[in-house]
């Protein structure tokens, strides 16, 4: 089995001594056996704090320890002269310290001390994989876990994947699709021995396995005629089912549940609310210290497009804020980062800042469903940092990341030889893990890290590659749906432009463009009132058409085409300009790539070149279809006189 090593292919270390015991210490020893040795005058030791005295730098490590400790995942790296020590409280912290050493050793010069602790306790990747081997919204081949209705026999690639995840600080994985159908429902019954095998591989790298479950499992498995969360028979059923799962996987992290969402079953079927449903599972999991991640992606997916009173953006807040405080302690509400659905630009969901008594998880999408599907280059690190660092009150209060009990990223991985379809899309998985650990990390620096670890190239080539990639999300945003309005995509596939593709659908995905203007009125004064879900001063800033950020204007306001933006251009001219600019930027990216392409191996060169060809065609279609559509509607020409097809 041959597959890309990604960013774990070329690192070298000197001889390393380990002063630690336990399963994860054994994992580190196995890692060291695979790592190429390099002669060096630095003596490196990895140790747990209980054996710190066996190293020469114990006083310096002790001096660096935070007053409240390192925690189970933190570590200290100290160098003095030719001695370097990585120390942690236990095996998981030591494993992360080892990967830190692997990542930065070549730059570790002079005396220094670094203390690292993760900002968010749970850093999860969620797979939308199905037992038949397909992957919902997957763009990198089939599942690495499942094939032909069961877990794959050979877990070599799963082990390689666990290494990749642990190397960037991921400590949790969901192995199956949140849309749990009949076959996948049996993962918690018929397939438990295979689930145990998967969990054992992830356990080697300190990663807790989680399972997406079907709320209606008692019905689907034919054992009860109801799934009512307050029915004593259902309560007993889940208690017994969870016991069987934990017999197979004693350290299972818990369950992920998508209920009453996009036609999935849930507590509403029985006149119950989401806290009733979540608490049913939470109480079954509590004896095993398991957690329920209850997804808040709940909205009316059968909306009448004629009904302007219903606003999909309001839905998560309206459903869950009234229930705040009713959930058990081991329930985490999993909230998409924006109020709609992973669009190229959305505001941060107000629900992430409003919950006061219930832990929440922020959900990001690493797989590029609406951001180019790993055909178009779209490095998402800059956007994720904006989201995670967003001030949830607008007045210096906690950021999204500071409020979060977990960060969840929908995985972009499949059985493609390079894992992600587009070779450069590996950078998104890398950046996701690193930002989940440290939301304040600089996304451009992360690109440099990833590129240096992934490719054998000189500094000049790396700088050129990073320059090509660093602003690619904003380039993608420029040539697709303008100013936060979203959903101008081909229905079903979600790739490529179709300006009115969802305009008359039942999914609540509208832009309301006519001959006079465009955008969704979500103001309190004249619209759906969505802006009131934010606290002041955010609410007032979004409510006022003159202070609303230009990049979100059409998300919050319906405005005439001649409305003048804060940048001094009219809305229509901005649409024209950004779509021409986005296409031109793709052309420039390709030109820069061609100048360095021959410095890469043939497989990488061919993969990236082919994807850029697809991206240029896609950008051209977006540019011309969007500009032509709005020219036809408005009758207003481009002020710069560029070609718009009539």
N, C-alpha and C positions, 0 to 999 in steps of 0.2 A: 504494500500500500504506500503510494507516493503522494505527498501533499506538501504544500508550502510551509516552511517553518515560521513565516511571518517575521516578527521582530525578535524571535529567539533563535536566530540561525548562526550568528557569527561572533557572539561575545566570548571573551577570554578572561580567565582569572588566574592568579597565582595559586599556589597550594593554600588550602583553607583547612583550619582545624576547627572541629565542632565540639563544644562542651555542652551537650544537651542530650536528652533521651526522649523517647516517645515516638509516635507514628509520624508526626510531621518532621521531626528530626531525621527520621529514616528517609522521608521524601527528599529532604535537602541533600542527604548523602547520595541518593540516587541521581539527583540533579547534578551534583558535582562530578559524578562519574561521567556524565555526558558533556560537561563543559571543557572546552579546550584549555589546556594549561599554557601559561605564558611565564617565562622566567622573570622574576621581579624581586627587588630587595625588600619589599613590604611583606611583613608577616601578618596574615589575616586570621582572625578567630571569630567564630559565631558562638554565642553562649546565652543561656538563660540566666536571669538575675541570681538564681539560687546557686549558680556555679561561677559567678563573676570573679571570685577570688582566684580562679585558675587562670585568669588572663592578666597581662601586665598593666592594663589601663583601668583597673577597677576604680581607683579614686576619681578619675575624670568622668567615667560613666556615672558613678553615684552622684557626682556634683551636677550632672546634666539632667537627672531624673526630675520630672515635674512633681510638684507637691502632691498632686492627686494621682500620681502614678502614670504608667504608660498605658494601662488597660490591656485587654487581651490581644489587641492587634497592633499596638504601637511598638516602636523600636528606637534605639539610639545607635548612631554611627559615630565613632570617635577615632581620630587619627592623631598620633603623636610620634613624630620621627618616622621610624620604619615599622611602627606597630599600628594596626588598625583592628578595631573591635566593633562587631555588631552585636547588640544585646537587646533582649526582650524578656517580658515576663513569662511567656510560654511559647509553644510551638508555632501558633499562627502568626504571632508578631515576628518570630524568628524567620519564618518562611517569607514574609513580606520584606523583612530586612535583607534576606539573601537576594531577592529579586531587585531590590534597590541597589545593592552592591553590584549585581550583574549589569544593571542599567548604567551606572555612573562611574564604575571603577576607573576607567581610562581618564576621567577628569578629576579624580580624587588626588589632588596634589597639595602639599603643605599640611599644616596642622588645622584641624577643624572639628567641630561637633555639630551633628544634626539630630534633631528630635522629630520624629514623624508619628502622628496619630491620625486616623481617618476622621474626617469631619462628620460623616454620616455612618451610623452603625451597620445598616444593611445596604449592600451594594449589589444589586441583582440584575441578571440578564434573564429575560423571559422569552422562551421560544414558542412560536406559533406552529409547532410541528404536529403532524397527524400520524397515526399508526401506519397508514398506507405508504408513508415516506414522503408525502407532499408537505409543503410548507406554505401556510397562508401568508400572503404578502412577502413571500421569499423570492429573492432574485439572484440566488447563488447556488442553484441546484436543489437537490432533495435534502431530506433530513439526515443528519449524522447520527441520530439516535434510533430511528425506526425505518423498517422496510417490510413490505408484504405482511402487514398486520401484527408485527411484533418487534421487540427490541433487537437490533442487529447483534449477531453473534460475536463478531470481532470488535472489541472496544478500543483498539489501538488509537483510532482517530479521536475518540472521546477523551482518552487520556491526554493526547496532545492538546486538545481544546481546553481541558482543565488547567494545563500548564499555562496556556495563553491567558486565561481568565485570572488565575492567581497572580500572574506576573504584573498585572495592572490593578490588583487589589479587589477583584470581584470575590464576594464570599457567599453568594447565593445564586441558584439557577432554578428556573422553572422549565421542565423538560417538554411540556406538551401545550397545545393550543388552548387558549381560554375559551374558545368556542368548542366545548366538549360534547362531541356527538356520541352516538351509541357505542361505537367500537372503543373510543378513548375512555368512556365511562368505566370500562372493564380494566383499565390500568390499576384501579384500586381493589380489584378482586382477582381476576384470572391471571393478570400479568405481574403480580407482586414479586415473584422470584426474579423476573427480569428487571423490574424497577430496583430491586435490591442490588443487582449487579451494577446498574448505572450509578446508584448512590455510592457504592463502594469506590468507584473510580474518582468521583468528585471529592469524596471524603479524604482521599490521599492528598488533596491540595487545599484542604480547609474550607471546602465549598459545600454548603448545605443544600440538599436537593429539596425542591418544592413541587407540588403536584396541582395542576388545574383540575378542579372537580366540577361535576354536573350537579347543580342544585336539586335536580329531579332524579338523582341516582336511584333512590328507592323505587321509583316508578319504572325507570328505564331498565333496571336490572330485574324487574318483574317480581319484586319481593313485597311491595306494598301497593295499594291503590291510591296513595296520596303522598305528597311531599310537604304537607302543611307543617311549618316549623314549630307550631305550638301543640301538635298532636303527640301524645306520649309515645305512640308506636314509632313515629319518625325520630323522636329524640333517642329512643333505645336503639333504633337501627343505626343511626350515625355513631353512637357510642361504640357499638360492636364493630362497625366498619373501620373506624379510626383505630381501634385496638388491633385489628388484623394488619392494618397498614404499618403501625409502629412495631409490630412483631417482625415485620420484614425489613423495615428501615427505622431503627430506633432513634436516629438523629434527624429524621425528616424535619425540615424547617416549618412546614405547614402547608396550607391550601391557598390557592388563588381562585376566586370565584367571580364569574361574570353572570349576573342574574338580572332578570327583567331588563335586558339590554339587547337590542337588535334581534328580537324574537326569541331570545333565550328564556328558559323558564326561571321563575323566581317567586319570592313571597307574595307579590301582588296577586298572583293567581288565587290566593287563599284569603285575600283581604288583610294581609299582614304587611308590615313595613320592613325596610331594609335592616333595621336593627334587630328585628325578630329573626330574620334569616341569618344574619351574620353571627348573632349570639348563639343560635343553634349549633353551628359548627365550632365556634370558639369554645363552648363549654365541653364539647366532645374532645377538643384538642388540648384543653388546659392541663389535664393530668400529665401530659407529655411535653409541656412547655412549647407547644406548637402555636403558630400565629395564623390568623385568617387575614389574607389580603383581599379586601372586598372592593371590586372595581366600581368607580363612580361614573362610568360611561353609560349613563342612563338618560334616555331622551325619547321623545315620540318619533319613531322612524316610519310612521305612517301619516305624516303631516299633510294637510291639504295646502298646496302652495298658495291658494287664494286667501288663506288665513294669516293676516299680518299680526295677529295678537299672540301667536305662538312663536317663541324664539328659542331655537335649539341651544344657543349660547347660555341661556338662563338655567338650563335644566339641572345640571349637577348640583349647583348651589341650592336651587329650590327644593330638590329632593332630599339633600343631606344636611343642610344647616339646621332645619327644625329637629333633627334627630341627634344633634351633637350632645354628648353626655349620656346617651342611652346605650352606647355600645360597650361591650365588655372590654377589659383592659388589654386582651390579646387580639383585638381587632385593629387593623390598620386600614384606613380608607385610601385606596389607590386612585390617584387623580391625574388624568392627563394634564400635561403642562399648560395647555391652552383650553379654552372653553368649547372648542369645536373638535378638531380631529387631525392633529399633526400637520397642519398646513404650513407652507413655507414661511408664513408670518402670522402670528396670533399674539394677542396680549396674554400675559400670565393669568391662569385661571384665578378668579377671586376666591374660590373655595380653598385654595392653598394658603390663604392668609386669614381666613375667617374662622376655621375650626379652632376652638379653644380647649376642648376637653377630650378630643379624639385624636390619636396619632394619625399622621397622614404620610403617604408616599407620593413622590412626584414621578410621573411616568413620562419617559422620553422615547422616541422612536429611532433606533439606530438603523434598522432596515429602512430604506429610503422610499417608502410607499408614495409619498407626495413630493419627494425631493430628488427625483431623477432615477430611482429604481436601480441604482448601481450601474446604470448606463451612463448617466451624466455625472461628472465630477461635482461633488457637493460636500465639502468638508464642514461638518456641523459643529465642531468644537466652539467657534465664536458664539454661535447662537445658544448652545447649552450653557455656556458661562453666563451669558446675559440672563437666562432663565433662573439659574441656580443662585445668582447674585442679586436677583430682583428684590428690592425693598418692598415687602408685602403691605406696608402701610403708607409708603411715600413720605415717611417722616423719621427715618432712621431706625425703625424697629427691625425685628429679625428678618433675614432674607429667606427666600424659598428654601435654600439648603439648611439654614439654621433651624427652621421649623420642622424639617422632614425627619421622620423616623427611618425612612428608606428612600433610595433612588432606584428606579426600575427602568431598564432599557430594553425595548423589544429588539431581539437579536437580529443581526444581519448576516448570519453564518449559515452555510449549507455545505453540501459535499462536493462543490466545485473544487478543483485542485488548489486554487488559491484562497479558498474559504468564502470570499465575499463577491465573487463575480468580477468586479472591477478591482484590480490589484490595489489601486489607491484608496478604495473604500475600507481597506484594513485600518486606515488611519482613524476612521470613525469609531471602530471598536476600541482601539487603543485610547483615543481621547475620552471616550465615555468612561472607561474604567478609571483613568487618571483624574478626571474631573469629579467623579463620584467620590473619590478619596479626598481630593482637594479642590473644591469648587472655585477657589480663587486662582488656580493655576492659569498661566498664560497660554492660550490655545496655540499661538505661533511657536512658543518654546516647545510645546508638546509635539508639534509637527516636526521640529528639528530632532527631538528625541526619537520619535518613531522612524523618521527617515534614516537617521544615523544607525539605528539598530537593524533596519530592514535591508538596506542596500549597501554594497561595498562601493563607495564613491568618495570623491574628494569634497572638501568643504565648499568649493565653488559650485559644484554640481548640486550638492544638497541645498544650498541657498537658492539656486534657480528653481529646484523642484518645489521647495517650500513657498517661494514667491508665486508659482503657478497655482498652488493649492489654497493658500491662506484665505483668499477672499472669494472662493468659489461659491460659498453659500449665498453671498450677496449677489454675485453674478446670476445665480439660478433664480433668485428672487426677482431680479430686474427683468428677466425675459419671460416670467410666468405671470401669475395673477397679481394685479397691482394693489399696493397699499393695504394689504391685509384682508382683501375681500375673499380670496380663496376659492377653491372648488371649480375652477374653469378647466377641468380635466376631462379626459375621455371616461365616460361612465364605465364602471366595472374594472377596467385595467388600471385606471388612475394615472396613466402615462400619456403625455402629449396633450395638446390643447383641444378643448371643445368648449367654447365660451359659454354656450347655453346648455351644455350637456346635462347639468343638474338643476337647471333653472326652474323646471316645472315638475321636479321629482317629489317624492314623499319623504326625502331625507333631511329636509330643513336646511338646504345648502344653497342659498339664493344670493344674487347680487343686485337684483332689481334695476338693472340698467335699462334706460329708455332713451328717447331722443334728447332729453334735457339733462340727465344726470345719472349718477351711479352711486351705489353704496347702501348699507343697511342702517336704518335709523334705530339705534339702540339707546337713545337718550331718554331721560325721565320726562323731559318737556314735551316731546312729540312722538316718541318711539316706544320700544318695548320695555324701557326702564332698566335695562341690563346694567347701565353705568352705576346705578345705585347699589349694586352688589359689592362695589369697592368702597373702602373707607376714604374719607377725606385725608389728604388733598387729591388722591388719585381720582376719585369719582368726579370731582369738579374739573380736573384736567382733561379727562376723557369726554365729559359732557359738553365742554365748550369747543366748538368747531375751530376756534382760533388757537387753542392751546393743545388740542389733541395732536400727538406726534404724527407727522406726515405719513410715516410708514404704516400707521394704523387707522388712518382717517376713514377709509371706506369700510372698515370693520365696524366703526362706531357711528358713522354719519352717512346720510344720503345727501349728496351735494351736487350742484350744477357743474357742468363741465368747465365753465369759466371761473369757478371758485379758485382763488389764488392761495396757493400753499405757503407755508412758512419759508420755503426755499425761493419764493418769488415767481414760480411758474404756475400756470393754470393746471388743474387736474388733468385735462386732456393732453396738454403739451407734456406733462410729466409722464403720462402713459406712453406717448410716442417716444419721448427721449429715452426712458429707461429700457424700452424694448429694443430700440436700436443699439443702445449702449451695451445691453446684455449680450446681444449677438456679437457685437464687435469684440467684447471681452473674451468670448469663447474663441473667436478667430485668433486673438492675441495669445491666449493660452496655448493653442495648438502650435502657433509659430514658435513659441518659447520651448515647447516640448520637442519639436522637431530638431531644435538646435542642440538638445542634449540626449536625444533618444538613443543614439548609437553608443552611449556610455553604459547602457543597461543590457542585461542578458536578453537573448532573443524572445523568450516567452513573455517576459515583462514588457518588452518593447512592443511586441505584437498586440498584447492584451490592451495596453493603454492607448495605442494608436487607433485600434479598432473602436474602442469606446469613445474616443474623441470624435471620430467620424460620425458615430451615432448622435453624440451630443450636438454637433454642429447642425445636423439635419433637424434635430428636435428644436434647437434654439431658433432656427430659421422659421419653422412652422409656428412656433409661439409668437415670434415677432410679427410675422405677416398676418396671421389670423387675428391676433388681438388688435393690432393697429388697424387692419381693414375693417373689423367689426365696429370699432368705435368711430372710425371715419364715416362709415355708412350711416351709423345712427345719428351722429351729430352734424354731419355735413361740413365739419371744420377741418381745413387742411393743416398739415404739419408746417409750423412756422419756418422750419429749416429747409423745406422743399424737398425732402427725401422721398424716395419711392414708397408709396402706399398703394396696394393693389385694390382697385375699385370693383 
